[in-house]
Amino acid sequence: MSNIARHLGARYEQTGNLQDLESAINYAEAAAEATPEDHPDRAELLNRLGIYLKSRYGQTAKNQDLGLAISAWLASWSMPTGPILVRIKAASNAAETLVFSPSSTSEDLSRACSLLHDATHLIPLATSRSLEREDQQHILQELTGVASLAAAVSLQAKQSPMEALSLQELGRSVTNGQLLDYRSEISDLIEQHPTLAKDFDSLRQELDSPFPSTESSDVAKDLDDILQQIRQRPGFQTFLRAETEEYFLSAAQEGPIVVLNATELRSDAILLTKEQITNIPLPQLSHASIRRMLEWLWKAAVQPVLRELGFYPKAVDPLPRIWWIGVGLMAQAPIHAAAKFTKGVVKIRMTTLQYCLPSYTSTIRALQYSRARQQYQQNASTLVITMPTTPGAGSLRGAAKEADELTKHRLRDFSTIEVLERPTAERVLQMLPAYSIAHFACHGVSSTNPADSHLMLLSDTGDVDKLRVKDIASLKLPALWLAYLSACNTANTTTFIDEVTHIVSSFHIAGYINVIGTLWQAEDEACHKMAADFYSALSKTDNVAASYCHAVLGIMKQKPAQPKYWAPFIHFGA
């Protein structure tokens, strides 16, 4: 009956035939009724029934169908034996319907807020560590936007900005967050309490298995018991808990952190300073407007934030650091390049880069992880990887020129240098730990499967060799100073945007305190000039963010009317 319902529902999607939808609902109801209440499959049956009922509401506009859909989703969410992924989807479906229903009330908003709060706290458990990264991505793709909506609904329901920020952190960059777990808190637990660590890992693996058992509720209880035991040990009182307000405030000691969140419900900037966590609504930052020009981005988002922080209209000297976190569609917005242009003249009147040193991070947690590892030798050694020609790809005339200029002029005075021309990925991975700076001049590819996004190198057989995101992120390097990726699309991802999975973030998670990359395809000439200006500034100071800002402003002055030329370059990290 479930299979028949699913196929009828699929045919309705293709034909719009209401009779197919009615039949799908009847079979889905019968399947749910025939399934034992504690059977894991029942959660998915109820979730699908809710989808069909809401589709019928779209045809009939009968509020009864909307109510039945919400009831089905709430029943699915309330099943402790149901797969975590299905339960989160059901809660999200119910919450979204409660919020956007034409007859939505303040009580509906409160219910939605509670649902999304609880569902977002389950997102880190939605994938198993035993799965390959591609499989984890496949699961988390279905939860894109849940944390973003949770934060927006939280603010709409008059919850604190701290609550909204916590929800963003929980539901964003989950796969990288799991890596950080094992590189910090869990690794400490393994070292100090190996038996507890083993029991915890076994139960967590069982709970987030893609094949849940009917004993899932017992496993969850056992996991709670283990967590209580762990948190009773000295130094582990906050083990894997939601971050505290003190933790967030400490993250802003070196400069404000700004989270830009855009949803259909509302858009906000959550401002984190060393004194407080606040938010300001951004009414002009509409969900449908994200792809507009940089001038709109300046007016709608950046200027209000700078004004609120006291960095505009009068620039502060020296320029303050600001870390930007773009959420949802804002994850691909060039916030650093937002600008106001002079009408009728090819000139930029004001831009983000004139009022702050802008940097990006995936989460506050990832930023704090980098800061905790800043005991490194900054100017010790540089590995330059260059691919002037690549099989099946266009030649990079600037790559060889770039490597030559860096080794002979820009880096010579403050770093020892080794150049690898057309190396294999394996050789690069082996050599990275020995160099505080890694500079890549090659092609970059952003894949629809983010774990397969890669830098193009050369295999032993003369074919293209891929230095993949999944291979880079799995490294546990010593704290290294800088990865400079003079390549296209290294910070670009059009799918799984909540996961912030791209080449730049993988180098950051692997151990690099700073990463320079690109949001889109960069011109060969721009890459060469950007690198030369950057290292020229870096040779006079150890400030990566200031050197980056200096270099971008330099190439911006050359072609101010061509943002595609100067705007793709970003700084990621501490």
VOGU-3710 file (C-alpha; in Angstrom, 3 decimals, decimal comma):
1> msniarhlga> 0,000/0,000/0,000  2,883/2,348/0,759  4,501/1,664/-2,618  1,211/2,227/-4,445  0,711/5,526/-2,598  4,230/6,651/-3,496  3,786/5,871/-7,198  0,373/7,541/-7,337  1,852/10,593/-5,638  4,659/10,669/-8,198
11> ryeqtgnlqd> 2,156/10,422/-11,056  0,158/13,283/-9,566  3,314/15,419/-9,559  3,668/14,770/-13,291  0,032/15,036/-14,387  -1,723/17,195/-11,786  -4,591/14,685/-11,805  -6,461/15,194/-8,526  -7,850/11,640/-8,651  -4,287/10,272/-8,426
21> lesainyaea> -3,694/12,465/-5,378  -6,928/11,293/-3,703  -5,921/7,674/-4,276  -2,403/8,330/-2,954  -3,899/9,778/0,238  -6,222/6,800/0,697  -3,423/4,262/0,268  -1,041/6,258/2,491  -3,661/6,420/5,259  -4,300/2,680/4,970
31> aaeatpedhp> -0,553/1,919/5,048  -0,039/4,032/8,165  -3,046/2,434/9,848  -1,741/-1,078/9,084  1,763/-0,386/10,412  2,486/-1,009/14,123  2,765/2,241/16,062  6,365/1,592/17,151  7,636/0,452/13,746  10,363/2,762/12,361
41> draellnrlg> 8,761/2,809/8,892  5,592/4,403/10,235  7,356/7,743/10,663  8,099/7,957/6,928  4,556/6,861/6,027  3,080/9,634/8,146  5,521/12,202/6,777  4,557/11,312/3,205  0,848/11,375/4,091  1,304/14,920/5,387
51> iylksrygqt> 2,912/15,957/2,078  -0,017/14,543/0,091  -2,567/16,242/2,339  -0,849/19,604/1,967  -0,812/19,109/-1,809  -4,573/18,572/-1,680  -4,912/21,779/0,330  -3,113/23,528/-2,520  -5,857/22,297/-4,854  -8,908/22,696/-2,598
61> aknqdlglai> -7,871/25,458/-0,125  -9,698/23,538/2,621  -8,194/24,296/6,024  -9,158/20,812/7,169  -6,506/19,326/4,846  -3,891/21,655/6,285  -4,818/20,602/9,808  -4,670/16,915/8,872  -1,259/17,410/7,261  0,124/19,072/10,386
71> sawlaswsmp> -1,313/16,274/12,555  0,374/13,631/10,384  3,725/15,412/10,590  3,459/15,871/14,357  2,692/12,154/14,744  5,774/11,337/12,659  7,960/13,735/14,666  6,731/12,248/17,955  7,893/8,703/17,131  11,091/7,967/19,124
81> tgpilvrika> 11,696/4,855/17,014  11,561/6,759/13,732  14,747/7,565/11,784  16,144/10,894/12,960  16,260/12,288/9,414  12,572/11,558/8,828  11,553/13,020/12,181  13,463/16,263/11,494  11,870/16,572/8,051  8,414/16,028/9,527
91> asnaaetlvf> 8,989/18,655/12,217  10,293/21,092/9,619  7,287/20,478/7,347  4,874/21,062/10,227  6,688/24,187/11,425  6,914/25,728/7,962  3,195/25,138/7,408  2,304/26,620/10,788  4,369/29,746/10,077  3,321/30,412/6,486
101> spsstsedls> -0,318/29,354/6,688  -2,670/32,232/5,739  -4,449/31,764/9,079  -1,263/31,534/11,141  -1,570/32,796/14,715  0,880/33,719/17,467  0,164/30,307/19,006  1,114/28,636/15,709  4,358/30,630/15,658  5,145/29,484/19,208
111> racsllhdat> 4,487/25,833/18,278  6,687/26,158/15,197  9,446/27,735/17,264  9,412/24,831/19,728  9,386/22,241/16,938  12,303/23,798/15,085  14,297/24,220/18,291  14,016/20,500/19,099  14,514/19,392/15,489  17,656/21,507/15,032
121> hliplatsrs> 19,177/19,943/18,143  18,820/16,556/16,433  20,556/17,586/13,187  24,069/16,644/14,425  22,747/13,110/15,028  21,201/12,741/11,565  24,284/11,177/9,974  26,461/8,284/11,017  30,224/8,644/11,175  30,453/5,191/9,627
131> leredqqhil> 29,105/6,623/6,355  31,292/7,988/3,566  31,275/11,784/3,319  29,195/11,684/0,108  26,514/9,674/1,931  26,545/12,109/4,831  26,085/14,977/2,352  23,189/13,146/0,695  21,382/12,943/4,037  22,128/16,493/5,153
141> qeltgvasla> 21,056/17,901/1,780  17,491/17,032/2,768  17,817/19,298/5,811  19,063/22,380/3,971  17,425/25,486/5,379  16,110/23,949/8,619  18,553/25,779/10,903  18,151/29,012/8,952  14,363/28,880/9,313  14,718/27,905/12,974
151> aavslqakqs> 16,762/31,028/13,668  14,307/33,262/11,782  11,271/31,790/13,553  13,066/32,125/16,885  13,566/35,859/16,332  10,023/36,260/15,005  8,765/34,640/18,223  10,744/37,228/20,259  13,357/34,718/21,420  16,809/36,066/22,230
161> pmealslqel> 19,496/36,549/19,560  21,577/34,092/21,612  18,984/31,383/20,945  18,977/32,117/17,198  22,775/32,032/17,095  22,870/28,697/18,937  20,466/27,160/16,429  22,609/28,373/13,525  25,705/26,799/15,047  23,987/23,460/15,690
171> grsvtngqll> 22,549/23,009/12,218  25,401/24,328/10,088  28,575/22,619/8,810  27,680/19,354/10,558  30,195/17,134/8,755  33,074/19,460/9,570  31,726/19,777/13,098  31,994/16,020/13,537  35,646/16,214/12,543  36,188/18,939/15,131
181> dyrseisdli> 34,488/16,762/17,769  37,091/14,088/17,290  39,942/16,582/17,174  39,025/18,254/20,436  36,443/17,098/22,966  36,184/13,430/21,962  39,924/13,007/21,495  40,393/14,338/25,051  37,770/11,877/26,305  39,490/8,967/24,537
191> eqhptlakdf> 42,786/9,912/26,166  41,472/10,406/29,703  38,499/8,006/29,900  38,861/5,365/27,150  36,078/3,067/28,415  33,491/5,847/28,541  34,652/7,042/25,123  34,228/3,557/23,644  30,727/3,146/25,102  29,701/6,629/23,965
201> dslrqeldsp> 30,937/6,078/20,404  29,250/2,658/20,147  25,872/3,995/21,279  26,088/7,105/19,102  26,948/5,001/16,049  23,957/2,765/16,762  21,583/5,673/17,306  22,495/7,514/14,107  22,627/4,339/12,023  20,891/4,617/8,652
211> fpstessdva> 19,127/1,345/9,558  17,391/2,106/12,880  16,118/-0,723/15,043  12,943/-0,932/17,084  15,150/-0,570/20,183  16,139/3,011/19,233  14,411/4,500/22,281  16,439/2,237/24,598  19,650/3,215/22,820  18,795/6,899/23,216
221> kdlddilqqi> 18,250/6,405/26,961  21,564/4,560/27,288  23,300/7,386/25,424  21,799/9,967/27,802  23,070/7,911/30,745  26,597/7,780/29,273  26,544/11,541/28,638  25,602/12,169/32,267  28,504/9,985/33,413  30,916/11,828/31,127
231> rqrpgfqtfl> 29,727/15,255/32,301  30,350/14,261/35,906  34,064/13,893/35,153  36,330/16,887/35,906  36,854/19,031/32,812  33,967/17,457/30,864  31,008/19,302/32,413  30,119/20,930/29,055  30,909/17,877/26,880  29,025/18,239/23,545
241> raeteeyfls> 26,534/20,693/25,035  25,179/23,677/23,155  27,682/26,501/23,436  27,240/29,025/26,234  26,851/32,779/25,881  30,306/33,197/27,434  31,775/30,993/24,705  30,209/33,086/21,948  31,266/36,377/23,526  34,849/35,131/23,819
251> aaqegpivvl> 34,836/34,433/20,079  34,398/38,159/19,390  37,360/39,363/21,469  39,399/40,106/18,341  36,538/41,706/16,424  32,796/41,411/15,743  31,232/38,374/14,095  28,198/38,972/11,888  25,746/36,224/10,896  23,561/37,200/7,922
261> natelrsdai> 20,418/35,072/7,711  17,909/35,449/4,864  14,648/33,468/4,755  11,202/33,943/3,273  9,902/34,776/6,747  12,423/37,492/7,625  16,069/38,469/7,282  18,398/39,496/10,080  21,959/40,257/11,026  22,978/38,654/14,318
271> lltkeqitni> 25,798/40,792/15,748  28,270/39,226/18,127  30,636/41,580/19,956  32,727/40,990/23,056  30,018/42,710/25,149  26,744/41,332/23,783  24,741/39,388/21,195  22,151/41,470/19,372  20,243/41,374/16,124  18,952/43,945/13,673
281> plpqlshasi> 16,203/43,187/11,140  17,181/43,660/7,496  13,848/44,277/5,739  15,482/45,024/2,378  17,358/41,716/2,422  14,527/39,784/0,821  14,903/36,105/-0,005  14,181/36,758/-3,682  16,745/39,567/-3,905  19,952/37,740/-2,909
291> rrmlewlwka> 21,279/37,631/-6,463  21,134/41,389/-7,063  24,116/43,596/-7,576  26,783/44,554/-5,049  25,227/47,981/-4,577  22,044/46,406/-3,285  24,104/44,181/-0,954  25,817/47,264/0,461  22,561/49,110/1,074  20,508/46,169/2,322
301> avqpvlrelg> 23,014/44,373/4,543  26,532/45,720/5,000  25,838/49,403/5,615  23,220/48,764/8,365  25,611/46,360/10,114  28,578/48,747/9,964  26,439/51,593/11,253  25,153/49,479/14,158  28,703/48,481/15,107  29,906/52,093/14,994
311> fypkavdplp> 32,227/51,580/12,007  30,212/53,805/9,618  29,886/56,533/8,348  33,288/57,477/9,783  35,915/54,807/9,191  37,765/53,539/12,278  41,564/53,593/12,272  43,016/51,011/12,419  40,404/49,041/10,512  38,545/46,587/12,759
321> riwwigvglm> 38,277/42,903/11,960  34,809/41,524/11,180  34,097/37,838/10,606  31,085/37,267/8,353  28,930/34,135/8,320  26,509/33,962/5,421  23,630/31,537/5,951  21,417/29,964/3,302  21,616/31,871/0,030  23,834/34,432/1,749
331> aqapihaaak> 26,556/31,769/1,949  27,538/32,642/-1,626  27,132/36,425/-1,334  30,360/38,449/-1,776  29,807/40,436/1,414  33,397/41,690/1,382  32,809/43,286/-2,027  29,544/45,093/-1,299  29,921/48,618/-2,681  28,234/51,885/-3,594
341> ftkgvvkirm> 29,132/53,218/-7,022  29,244/56,846/-8,136  26,537/57,425/-10,726  27,780/58,194/-14,199  31,412/57,635/-13,209  33,312/54,358/-13,116  34,266/54,790/-9,483  33,470/53,105/-6,172  32,384/55,569/-3,499  32,459/53,115/-0,609
351> ttlqyclpsy> 32,941/49,391/-0,052  33,130/46,920/2,824  36,919/46,789/2,453  37,224/50,489/3,350  35,532/50,063/6,726  36,810/46,727/8,033  39,153/43,816/7,407  36,549/41,253/6,285  37,009/37,545/6,868  34,678/34,549/6,618
361> tstiralqys> 34,161/31,447/8,724  31,784/28,493/8,477  30,859/28,517/12,175  32,004/30,248/15,341  33,195/26,889/16,558  35,513/26,442/13,576  36,888/29,930/14,154  37,573/29,211/17,809  39,233/25,921/16,877  41,657/27,808/14,631
371> rarqqyqqna> 42,406/30,429/17,252  43,205/27,774/19,837  45,861/26,380/17,489  47,727/29,592/16,675  51,058/28,332/18,003  52,859/27,989/14,689  55,954/29,172/12,853  54,637/31,847/10,537  57,562/32,536/8,229  59,413/29,246/8,247
381> stlvitmptt> 58,795/27,649/4,851  56,585/27,742/1,760  55,499/24,993/-0,614  54,520/26,348/-4,041  52,432/23,958/-6,170  52,029/25,065/-9,765  50,176/23,627/-12,780  50,889/25,840/-15,814  49,348/23,152/-18,058  46,698/20,585/-17,177
391> pgagslrgaa> 45,382/17,718/-19,351  41,959/18,591/-20,733  41,978/22,105/-19,276  43,136/25,504/-20,477  46,716/26,538/-19,844  47,424/28,971/-17,010  50,048/31,296/-18,388  50,031/33,269/-15,180  50,721/30,202/-12,991  54,362/29,814/-13,983
401> keadeltkhr> 54,840/33,585/-13,889  53,192/33,704/-10,478  55,417/30,953/-9,068  58,527/32,560/-10,527  57,730/35,989/-9,078  56,872/34,599/-5,665  60,049/32,566/-5,382  62,403/35,247/-6,723  60,906/38,350/-5,176  57,835/38,210/-2,927
411> lrdfstievl> 58,657/35,291/-0,627  62,443/35,176/-0,767  63,078/37,612/2,082  60,975/35,907/4,743  60,593/32,250/3,807  62,435/29,246/2,467  60,726/27,930/-0,657  60,207/24,642/-2,460  58,409/24,473/-5,807  56,470/21,441/-7,028
421> erptaervlq> 55,548/21,654/-10,703  52,766/19,324/-11,851  52,867/17,015/-8,784  50,501/14,182/-7,827  47,884/14,642/-5,122  49,552/11,966/-3,001  52,891/13,770/-3,047  51,281/17,060/-2,092  49,389/15,482/0,808  52,624/13,924/2,069
431> mlpaysiahf> 54,539/17,210/1,936  51,955/19,654/3,348  52,711/19,080/7,066  56,304/20,315/6,689  55,432/23,795/5,347  53,748/26,677/7,141  52,528/28,147/3,829  51,057/26,184/0,924  50,490/28,159/-2,301  48,542/26,531/-5,132
441> achgvsstnp> 48,495/27,987/-8,675  46,261/25,594/-10,609  42,712/24,878/-11,764  39,968/24,442/-9,179  36,703/22,582/-9,758  33,486/22,990/-7,753  31,498/19,759/-8,104  27,782/19,140/-7,585  29,078/16,560/-5,126  30,991/18,938/-2,789
451> adshlmllsd> 33,166/16,149/-1,365  34,527/15,657/-4,887  35,362/19,358/-5,459  39,081/19,440/-6,117  42,292/21,092/-7,242  43,585/19,661/-10,526  47,063/18,149/-10,357  48,860/15,466/-12,427  48,922/11,694/-11,991  51,951/9,455/-12,624
461> tgdvdklrvk> 50,332/8,334/-15,877  49,984/11,880/-17,193  46,242/12,170/-16,492  44,512/14,639/-14,207  44,924/13,846/-10,515  42,398/15,292/-8,075  43,222/16,746/-4,679  39,688/16,306/-3,298  37,818/18,037/-0,506  37,191/14,747/1,297
471> diaslklpal> 40,919/13,903/1,258  41,986/17,354/2,444  39,384/17,587/5,233  40,350/14,160/6,586  43,912/15,362/7,265  44,883/16,276/10,811  47,742/18,652/10,133  49,785/20,543/12,688  48,701/24,169/13,040  49,827/25,784/9,777
481> wlaylsacnt> 49,747/29,458/8,910  48,350/29,870/5,409  46,901/28,020/2,430  46,693/30,326/-0,587  44,509/28,843/-3,334  45,153/30,793/-6,533  42,507/28,791/-8,382  38,882/29,144/-9,500  35,767/28,279/-7,479  37,588/27,140/-4,349
491> antttfidev> 34,935/28,615/-2,017  31,994/27,930/-4,291  29,213/25,471/-3,609  25,764/25,550/-5,182  24,522/22,502/-3,246  24,579/21,587/0,476  25,156/25,265/1,266  24,400/24,771/4,967  27,320/22,350/5,171  29,864/24,926/3,895
501> thivssfhia> 31,695/22,106/2,129  34,198/23,436/-0,380  37,939/23,427/-1,012  38,646/26,467/1,174  36,759/25,141/4,215  38,455/21,742/3,865  41,915/23,356/4,141  40,682/25,316/7,164  39,408/22,191/8,919  42,593/20,309/8,002
511> gyinvigtlw> 44,673/22,721/10,084  45,365/25,978/8,215  44,699/29,047/10,339  44,168/31,233/7,227  42,941/30,329/3,746  42,708/32,611/0,706  40,322/31,385/-1,998  37,776/32,377/-4,634  33,968/32,464/-4,766  33,815/31,984/-8,539
521> qaedeachkm> 35,983/31,691/-11,655  38,885/34,125/-11,407  40,843/35,556/-14,315  44,425/34,348/-14,730  45,741/37,911/-14,731  43,794/38,837/-11,592  45,094/35,763/-9,752  48,688/36,691/-10,599  48,338/40,348/-9,537  46,397/39,473/-6,395
531> aadfysalsk> 49,069/37,003/-5,258  51,936/39,404/-5,991  50,321/42,265/-4,053  49,326/39,997/-1,188  52,785/38,554/-0,575  54,388/41,955/-1,060  52,253/43,266/1,824  52,748/40,094/3,876  56,520/40,477/3,679  56,163/43,710/5,668
541> tdnvaasych> 53,716/42,359/8,278  52,438/39,065/9,624  48,785/40,177/9,266  47,135/37,967/6,648  43,769/39,786/6,793  45,351/43,213/6,295  47,537/41,914/3,446  44,496/40,370/1,786  42,520/43,606/2,090  45,440/45,628/0,660
551> avlgimkqkp> 45,710/43,286/-2,336  41,989/43,275/-3,177  41,776/47,071/-2,973  44,803/47,234/-5,286  43,273/45,177/-8,075  39,874/46,817/-7,503  41,392/50,203/-8,392  42,555/48,787/-11,725  39,082/47,716/-12,872  36,461/49,110/-10,461
561> aqpkywapfi> 33,622/48,643/-12,938  34,372/44,908/-13,271  33,560/43,242/-9,925  33,968/39,799/-11,484  37,650/40,687/-11,843  38,426/41,821/-8,271  35,601/40,495/-6,068  36,014/36,675/-6,089  38,931/36,612/-3,629  38,075/35,919/0,018
571> hfga> 39,899/35,397/3,308  38,673/32,480/5,407  39,747/31,776/8,981  41,300/33,403/12,039
//
